[in-house]
Amino acid sequence: MRRFALLLSCLAVVAAGCSNESAPSPGAPAPAKPAAKMKVERDEHSYAEADKVAITDLALDLKLDFDAKTLSGTATYTLEWKDKAAKQLVLDTRDLSIDKVEGEDAAGQWQPLQYGLAKRDDILGSKFTIETPAQNAHVRVTYTTSPEASGLQWLDAAMTEGKKLPFMFSQSQQIHARSWVPLQDTPSVRYTYSAHVATRPDAMVLMSADNDPKAARDGDYSFKMPQKIPSYLMAIAAGDLVFEPLSQRSGVWAEPAMAKKAAKEFEDTEKMIETAEKLYGPYRWERYDILVLPPSFPYGGMENPRLTFATPTVIVGDKSLVSLVAHELAHSWSGNLVTFASAKDAWLNEGFTSYVENRIVEALYGKEQADMERVIARNELKAEFKTVAPNLQVLAEKPGDLKDPDNSSASTVYTKGAWFLQFLEERFGRADFDAFLRGYFDHFAFQSINSQQFADYAKANLLAKHPDKVSQADFDAWLYEPGIPPTAPQVLAARFGIVDSARLAWLGSGQLPPPAITGAWSTHEWVHFIEGLPATLKPEQLAQLDAAYRFTGTANGEIAQRWYPLAVRSGYAQANEAIAAFLERVGRRKLIVPTYEELVKTDAGLALARQVFAKAKPGYHPITTGTVQKLIDEAKPKAAPAAQPAAEPKPAT
């Protein structure tokens, strides 16, 4: 997932998987011997007792009802009983209506089973306990989701781009799969799945499975996912969707009005796949397709295997934001193939993926672009670390510190994690470190691991093999200490030097840089320009920038994310109409939350936030709704101050 993750710790969890779930490509090295099984410990964000019994296969038979905004039907589990004394199957649920539970007996007949649904916890949902005295090999649950399911978004036709058909999509990460399927909703459990989904005949249904680009749109669809995945990678979407091919194994699904535009923006996808394969081994998921969702999608992207979900906010016409595709593709190795064992181990997914993403970007678009993206991310980390608690700045976190797995320091798990790997790359050399990473992906393929397992593997296969390059103390400082260690390698983006000079010249003289300089600037340079401005400016300064660069009303979400908070802080009321339109149109949390955070600080801003949210809420995903509602509910606004003179410029990075 891009730019909103969780946190991590060393919770020891492994769900054994096979390294031969899909055949490696011809010429690829043989997979390493699978890692030894470890004792499965409890994921504190799940009620599941995976050490006693684990789901190995899931079969869904569902009706997708746009009018009722529900999924209903059955979930049938194939179970592996690990504890001979266990007599219960414990699942995670959130706001599900359970109609009945059955177990298959030795004669193949389905018999009723007793069950209980515990009181709802605001974060974990309801513990679902099924009595299984016979340790049934198969159990079936008949259920219906709530129209307010936290992991599903239902959009009326008017909220879509084409405005012809309604739309629905899921977001299972972190622990929202339990809101649309009763499951062992923990990344420590991996399973195969199949599904039959029936819906209205004019809607196309897709899942994180074997979608057929040539499938007929008839309202009756079947899917299989032969590789074992954890629950957070289960995904479903339905609506007016068409397919545009990118290569023999890749393509784009989108609404008709968006499909060709998206295919053009993402035309380098096959090159990205080939680049990653050269570095880290074969792509093991057969197809890699991208589903472009409506702007209400709460994240930049979601790495659902075989079907990345992507926000349309990255389609800006110049490929400057396609690193999102590189990021979600990279998860095919770091995250989907080798998976974090719990939300507290998130850097094993997102830190590794951010590192691999940057390597793909460098290979395809050059070191300058890769360096600019690193600088932007690290500047965000420095700002975030000024406010986030020290215990949330460590990669290997203690159990219990992450109360809600949706809330964490994104800078820690994404940027600090990637920075750690860049440190290792620099110390050991790119060739040796690439070989180490490829071996790591092979060794732990189709398994869920924790930070300690990574540390042990690195000690044996990197530190010990190349002594005197990284001490155990330096390695541990990255993993267990807050902040950024003094050993961190630094990076400079040469093109940002020009941006810094132009900004400083304008702040000093009021003279804007000539178009000959700014005309070729990419999104990254404009982002850096705005981020380096003082916290507030005079309204007339903002008006001057607006007249020249038209930041207000921009279609580029990365620029809007930075510009609108500055406008709010500076009392630039001329932007309010565009701010309202942006917040009503876009539901991606990364892009809109900074503006809401500034709005709720004053009485006038809070009033605007409430007004906008009331209009936008029907189109927001439940995850986004919860975040914004909390900001508004907890706001302690002050009267808006008079416009302030411009502050001293920030030092250039």
N, C-alpha and C positions, 0 to 999 in steps of 0.2 A: 504494500500500500504506500502511496506517495504522500509524505509530509504530514501524517498524523498517526502516531503510533502509540506505543504502550510503554512499558518499562521492562526491567529484567532482574533476574537474580539467579542464584544457583540452586534452583529447585531441581532435584534429580528426577527426571522423568524420561523414560524411553518406551516408545511403542515399537516393538520389533517390526521391521519391514524387510522386504527382499530387494537386493540390489539388481535383480534381473526382472523387474516389473515390466520393463520394455527393453527390447533388444538394442544394444548400442549400435551406432552407425558403423559401416564397414571401415576397418582400419583403426578403429578406436581401441585404446588399451583395455584389457580385460578388467572388469570391476574388482576392486580390492575385496578381501574377505570381510564380510559384515562384522561390525563391532559387536562385542559381547553384550548380551542382554543385561540390563541393570534393573534393580528393584524399582517398581513404579511407585512413586510417592504422590500424595494427594495434591492436585492443583487447587489452590485455595479459591479459585474463581469458578469451580465446578463442584457439584454434589456427587459426581460420578465416583464409583469405587472400582477403578480400572484394574487395581491389583487383584480383585476378586473375579470380575467378569468383564470382557471387552467386546464391543461390537466389531465384527470383522467384515460384515456386508450389510448394506441397507437397501431395501427395495421400496420405492415410493409409488403410490397410485393416487393421484391427486386431481381434483377439479379446481380450476382457476376461475373464480367468479368475479368479474370486474364490477358488477352491480353491487354485490354484497361486500366487495373488497376483502375476500377471504380465500384461503386455500383450505380444502377439506378432503379427507380421504384416509388412507392407511399408510403406516410406516411399519415395515416388517424387518426384523433384525435377525441376522445370523450371529450367534453368540459363541464366544470361546470362554468356557468356565475355567478359571485358574485356581480357585479355592474350592475344594470338595465340600467344605462346610457351608459355603455361601448359599443362601436361600432367597436372596432378593436381587433384583435388577434396579439400580437407582439411575434415573435419568434427570437431565436438566430441562426445565420448561419455563416459559414466560408468557402468561396470559393466553394459554391454550385451553380450549374446551375439550376434555377427554370424554369420548362417548362410550368406549369399551376397550378392554384389553383381553387378548387371547393368547394362549400358548399351544404350540403343536405338540401332541403327545406321541408316544412311540409308534402308534398305529397311523400317524399322519392326520389325525383329526384335531380340529381346533376346539379348545376348551376354554371357558371363561377363567380369568385369573383375577384375584383380588388386588386392589391397588389403592393408594392414598396420595393425595395432592396436598402438600403442606402449605402453610400460610406464605404469601408472597413476600419476598425480600426485594427491596427497591432496586438493588444491583443484580443479585443472583437469580431473581425469579423464584419459582416454586419447585421444591424438591419433589420429584415424582418417583414414588417407591412402588414397585411391582413385586408381589409375592410369587416366587418361583420355587416352590419346594421340590419340584422334580428336575430343576436345572434344565429347563426346556432349551433345546437347540435353536428353536425359532420362537420369537414372540412378535405379536402384531398389535399395534395400537391404532384405533380409529379416533380421529380428532379433527378439530376445526380451529383455524387461527382467528385472532381478533382483528377487526378492521384497523386497530391502532397498533398492530404488531411492530415492535421496535426495529425489526430487521427487514421490513417490507415498506416500499413506498408505492402508493397508488395515485396516479395522476389522471384527472379527467382529460378528455380530448383537447379542451381549450388550453391546457397547460403544456401541451407538446408542441413541437415545432410545426408538424404538419396539420395539427388540429383536426384530424380525421378520426383517429382511434384513441381510446384510453391507453395508458402505459403502466406497467408495474415492473419493479426490479427489487432485488434483495441486496442487503449489505450485512453479511454474517459476522465479519470481524468487528469487534473482538469476541464478544459472547452473545451475539444476536441470532445465531442459527437456532437457538433454543426457542425463539419466538415464532418460528415457522415450521420446525420439526422437533419433536421430542427426541433428545439425543444425549450422548455423553459429550457435552459441548466443551471439550478441552483439546488443545493441540497435541496432547500426549497420546490420544487414541486416533489411529488411522484406519480407514476402511474403504473398500470399494463400494460403488453404489450404482443402482439403475433406477429409472423413473419412467412412469407413464403419466402424461399430463394432458387433460382434456380441457378445452376452453372454447370460446366463440370462434367460428371458422375463419374469420377475417384477421385474426391475430396470430402473429408468429411467436412461438415460444422457443427460447434458448436456455441452455444450462451449462454449467462448468463441466462439460462432458463431450461426447462425440457428436457435435452439431454437424449436420450435413449441409454444405452450402447449396445443394440442389434440392433440399427438402421442400415438398409441396406444402403450401399454406392451407391447412384444412381443419385446424382445430384439434387434431389428434397427433400427439408426438411421443416418441420413445427415445430414451437416452441410456447410455452406459458410460461409466467411468471405470476403466479396468485397473488404473493405478490407484494405490491407496492414498487417500488424502485425509486431513483432519477436517473437523466440522466447519471451521471458519472459512474454508475454501469452497464450501457448497454455495452455489449461486443459481438464480433463476431470473429471467426477464421475459417480458411479453409485450408486444405492441406492433405498430406498423413498421416492420423492419425488413430491409432488403440487404443483399450481399454484394460487395464489390471485391473482386480478387486482387491480391497484391503479389502472390507467387503461388506455386503449387501447394504450399503448406500454410499459407497465411492469407488473411483477407480482413475486410472491415464489414461489420454489420452496423446499420444506422437507419434512421428515418430517411425516406427518399430524398428530401431536400438537403440532407447533410451528407449522404453517402459518398458522392463523388468528391466533394470538397475534403472530406476526411481521408479518403483514399489517396488523394494528391498529397496531403500533409504528411501522411504516414507511409509514403512510398518507399522509404528506406528500411522498412521493417525486416525484409529478408536479409539485407546486408547486416543488420544488427544481429540477427540470429546466427549468421555465419561467423561474425566476429566473435560472439560469445562462445560458439562451439570451438573455434580455434584456441581460445584461451582456456576453457574449462570443461571441455568434453561435450559429447553429443547431447542435443536437445531430445529429451526422453518422453515428450508428451504428444508426439505425432503432429498435431496441428497447433498453430498459434494464431488465433483470431482476436480481433479487437471489437468490442461493442461500444459505440459512442452513445452515451446516455443523455437524457435531458440535463439542462444546467442545474437542476435541483440535486443532482448526485452530491453527497456530502464530502467526497474526497476527490483528489486529483485522479487517482486510479486505484483499481483493486485487482490484484494478481490472480484472480480466479483461474485455475489451470485450464488451458486450451481456450479460454475466453476472457481476456483482460477487459475489465470495465474501465472506461475512460471518460473524463469530463470533456465536454466540447469547448471549455474555456481555454484549452491549450491549442486549439485550431485557430491560429492567428494569421496564416497565409505565408509565413516565411520560415517555417520549421524551427524557429528559435526556441520552442518549448517542447520539441519532440523528445527531449531527454526523459519525459514522463514515460514514453513507450520503452525507452532503454531501461528505465527503472523497473517497470512491471515485467518486462521480458527477463531481466536479470533474476527476478524472483523464481523463475523456472529452475534455477540452480539453488539460490540462497533463499529458502523459505518454503517453496513448494516441494523441492527435492530433499533438502536438509532443513528440518522445521524446528522452530523454537518449541521447547517443552511446555512453557507457560508464558503468560503475558509478561512476566518479569524477565524473561530471557529474550525480549523483543529485539535487542541489538543483533542477535544472531540472524534474524531475518533482515531488519532494515539497515543496520550498519554495513553488513556484508553486501547487501543489494545496492546501497548508495555507492559503495566502493566500485562494484562491478559496473554499475551504470556509468560512472565517470570514466572507466576504462573504455567502455563502448563509445562514449561520446568523443573521447580523445582520438580513438582509432578512426572514426568516421568523419568528424567535424573539426579535428585539430586540437592541439594542446591549448591554444588561446581560449577557445570556448570552454574546454574542461576546466581551465584555471579560473575563468570568470565565475563559473558555477560553484566552484569550491569556495572562492572568496565570499560570494553572496551567502552561502550556507554558513560559513564560519562567522561572518558578521552577525547573522541572526543568532547563532549560538552564544556569542559574546554578550549580546543584548539580553537573551533569555536567562543566561547564567547569573545576571545581576539580580534577578528576582526569584528564581526557582531555588527551593531548599537544597542544601548540599546533598542530602540523602537521595535526591532525584537526579543528581549529576553523576552517579556511578553506573557503570555498565552492569556489574554483578550486584544486584540489589538484594537486601534482606527480605525474607517472607514477611508479609503483612504491611509493607510500606505502600504498596500500590492498592488502595482500597477499591477503586473503580478502574478496570483495565482500559476504559476509554480515555482516561486522564493520565497523562504522563508528560515527561519532557521530550518533545519531539527532537529537540536538538541533541539530547543525549543519545537516543537510540539510533537516529539517522546519522547525524554529523560527527559526534564524538566517536561512534562506532567505526565510521568510514575513516576518520582521521587516525584511529588506532591502527587500522590495516595499512594505511599509507605509511605510517611510521615503520611497521614491520617490513613493508616492501622496500623502503629506502635503506633500512639497515641490512637486510639480507640480499638485496638485489632483486630486480624484477624477475629475472629468469628463475631463480630458486623459489621466490615467493609464488609465482604462477604455478610452478610444479607442486608446491605445497597445497595451494588452494584446489587444484584439480584432484589431487589425492584425497583431500578432505571431502570434496563433494562425492567422490566415488565411495569412500569408506563409510560415510553416514547416509548414503542414498536411501530415500524412502523411510527415514527414521526421524524421530523427534528427540532432540537432545537439549542439554542445558549448558550453561556457561562453564561449569566445571569440566564437563566432557570435552568441550573445545580446548580449555586450558591444558588438560592432560594430553590431548592429542598434539597440541602445538609444542608442548614441552618435549614430547618424544620424537616428533617428526620435523621440528623446525629448530628449536633452541638447542637440543642435544646434538643434532646433526651439523649445526653451524655454530660451534662454541665461540664465545668472546664477542659476538656481534650484538646480542641483547641479553642483559642480565635478567635473572628471575625477578629482581626487585623492580627494574624498569617495566617489565611485562606486567607485574602485579599492580603497579601504580596506575596503569591505564585501566585495568579491569576493576579495581576495588576502591580507588580513591576518587573523591569529587574533583571537579574542575578539569583543566587540561594540563597534563604534565609538562614540565619544562623541556622534555625531550621531543616535543611535538614539532614535526617539520613544518616550515612556513611556506606559503605560496604567494606569489605576486602575479597579478594580471596586468600585463603591460598596457592593454587598451584602457584599463581603468585609470591609468596615470593621466591620460588625456581628459577623461571625464572629470577627474578631481581638479585638474587645472582650470577647466571650463567653469566648473561650479564655483570655485574660489574667486575666479575673475569676475563672475557675475555678482556674487555677494559683495565684492569690494567696490565694483564700479557701476553696477546696474546694467552693464552691457552684455547682452546675450551672445553666446558663441555663434559664429556665422553658420549658415546651412551647410557650407562646405565641410564643416566638422561634424555636425549633428546628423546630417542627411543619411549617413551610412550606419548610424548607431542601431544596434540590435536591442531587443527587449532587455538583455542583461545590462547593457550600458545605461539605458533609461532607468532601470531599477536602481542601479548603483548611484546614479545622479540624484534621484529623489531620496534614497536612503541616507545620503550624506548631507542633506539639507538640515538646517537647524530644526529643533522640535516645533517651533512656531515661526511663521513669517507674517509680515504685514499683508493685509488683504490685497493691497495694490501690487505687491510682489507676486502673489499667486495669480492675480489677474494678468500680469505681464507674461508669466509662464504659460498660462492658459491660452492667451492670444497667439502665442508663438507655436505651442505644441499640442494644444487641445487635449490636455489631460482629462479635464472634466468631460464625461461622456465617452471616454475611451472604451473600445471593445476589448482591450487587452486587460484581462483580470489581474495579471501580475502587477501592472502599473496602477490599476484602480486600487488594489490592496494597499499600496503605499501612499497614493495621492489623497484618497478620501479621508483617512485618519488625520493627515496633515491639515487638510482643509477644515475639518471639524475643530481640531485644536486651535487653529488660527482664526476661528470665527468667520470663515469665508462662506457666507450664507448663499452666495451665488451658485454654489455646488450642491445645495440641498436637494433640488429636484432630481439631478442626475444621481445623487447618492441614493435617494429613495428608489429610483428606477433600477439601479444596480442591485440593491439589496432585495428587491422584489423578484428580480429575474434570476439571480444566481443563488444556489444553495450550497456551494462548496465552502466548507467551514474555514479553511485556510484563508480564503479570499475575503469573506465577509465579517468574520468575528473581530478583526482589528478595528473595523469601523464602528461596529456595535460597541466595542469596549470604550471607544472615545465618546460616542454619543451619550452613553449612560452616565457620564461624569458631570453633566450639567442638567439643570431642570429643562431647559429648552431642548437639549439633545435627547434627553430621556423621553420627552413627549413625542419627538419625531421617531425615535426608535420604536416606541409602542405603536404608533400609527402605522409605520412601515411593516412591523412584524405582524400586525393584525391582518394586513393584506397578503403578506408573503407566506404566512404559516401554512395555508392549505397546500402550497407547492413545495414546502421544505420536507426533507426526509426527517423521520422522528429523531434521529441522532442530532441533526442540526437544530431541530425545534427545542430539544432538551437543553442544548448548550446556550442558545439565545435566551430562552425563557429564564434560565438560571441567572444570566447576566442582568436581565431586567428586574427580576425579583430581588436580587441582592444589591441593586444599585443604591448608592448613597450620594445623590447628585448635589452639586453646589450651583449657585447662581453663575451664569456664564460671565467670565471676566471680560473686561474691555479688551479690545484688540491690543496685543502686545507688540512692541518693536521686535524686530528680528533678533534672535539670539546669536551668539558667536557661532560660527560654523564649526561642525564637528571635524576633528582631525581626519585626514584621509587615511584609508587602510591600504 
